[in-house]
Amino acid sequence: MTFGAYIQVPFCQTKCTYCNFHTGVVSQDRYWPYAEAVCREIAGQSASTEILDTVYFGGGTPSLLDPSALAKVVEALRRSFDTNFSEVTLEADPETITAAKSAAWINAGFNRISLGSQSFDDQELRAAGRMHRRADIFQAALFLRGTGFRNISMDLIAGLPHQTQQTWRASLDQLLNIRPEHVSIYMLEVDEGSRLGRESLAGGVRYSAASIPPDDDIADFYETASVQLRAAGYGHYEISNWASPGMESKHNLKYWRREPYIGFGAGAHSFNGAQRWANNHDPAQYVACIEQGISPREQIESVTADQALDEEFFLGLRQLNGIDLARIGREYGGDLSGRVATLQSRIASLCQQGLLEAEGEQVRFAPGKLSISNEVLVELLA
């Protein structure tokens, strides 16, 4: 049995207008104490009989930390757990990458980089509050390839202010010129959690909110990407993710398959199959807890059978292979047989509407319906 580790680094150089994460801009003097606290949290973790095989450093911008601090955290994991690393990922912003850093990351044990490109259009990047520009992405890719990284993931956001079909296609073309092993396409979320979202919902114009493309255009961007990536040889394996053969994200698959993972750092989440919990999301409070020997964990909850069943559908249908109704029936058909039957009835209705499709006991989203997956899932699990 294996599990994954997630390391949260909640620091950024600037706050992107669309960001709704618990991240912030702080003095660099706080980076080392934070890394030390993460190492102490790892060291205090009770031993596991399972093997730690994937690690993901996310944020925030983990690449802001000194490579020696990142290496120290990786080493803390090796000391505290039985490890057999198949994938160790670092999220990195293009402007933070140098040849020296990239080489140090390789030496520390990282073998996968998730490059936060977002767009190749400088006007879109400026409006989003990003620090990098198009040229920085190409330079970063050269540094990473030159120092030995052979597993690079890049992401684009569909729906950024000022985005058009022309600029979107140009970003896709330039991404494919770099030819990363993995691609993530995210559709812009407009909600109260970000400055851009609040401004847009209020009908304002700050942060170029009035230049957000219409929803139909954003859905078209997504479908355009799907077609272009498929033609380029990428396999579409999860709603937002495409990969060259065999290069799917091993760590992220754990989330979608409800496999165990443990999070370290401020705001990091964990799941052991029966419980979910999260750490205090405030970095200063998190460090204070660790220094005082107090557990930073909060929001601890046991996962009920009903919740687990919902997760099976919500997370399972995110994967292009879909879900196996026969397996779900076997695992949840006892006390939840009535609920399983209700969900099966709703699935039949959604199939009749052309939103889902069934092949034997396997159910998945119908072709062309992934861009409205959230709406379909809400109807299924209501």
Order of alpha helices (4+ residues) and beta strands (2+ residues): beta-alpha-beta-alpha-beta-alpha-beta-alpha-alpha-beta-alpha-beta-alpha-alpha-beta-beta-alpha-beta-beta-beta-alpha-beta-alpha-beta-alpha-alpha-beta-beta-alpha
